[in-house]
């Protein structure tokens, strides 16, 4: 037997369809509003900002993190702001700020093992250069032989408006970076007299 959809829920579904929202998002939003309504035992259009606050405290009390609470908040903001046309209420429902997480810091041995695990020499060289010099992928792929001064262990990084900076790769990976930056003398190009970490405009 097909479960009857209330006019209010159908209106919210129509609003989401008008905006071409994905079926998964629609499912999450309708489920979130239904749970909000069930928690208070009343139709969601009869509930206000204080009810939202109480429900949010309930979710936090259950140990839910920002990544789990924010989809629910998004659903309530949509319901109040779009379906009910109460934009003022929706604006009073802020998203939860996600917790700052520190990136994992690898030891020197772990970094070396990670780099050695790449069998392709070209890719291993790129990864080593990225990690040792702290470069962006776009900066590495733009490198040419003339940007590398293997004698001084210096890399010239091209930036906007033709500017370039010269940087030293990390001493932590010195033996591996030296091999990666080694350029045959017959193909090497003089890097110029610019001091390390200086900025120049050709």
Secondary structure, 3 states (H helix, E strand, C coil): CCCCCCHHHHHHHHHHHHCCCCHHHHHHHHHHHHHHHHHHCCCHHHCCHHHHHHHHHHHHHCCCCHHHHHHHHHHHHHHHHHHCCCHHHHCCCCCCCCCCCCCCCCCHHHHHHHHHCCCCHHHHHHHHHHHHHCCCHHHHHCCCHHHEECCCCEEEEECHHHEEEEEECCHHHHHHHHHHHCCCHHHCCCCCCCCCCCEEEC
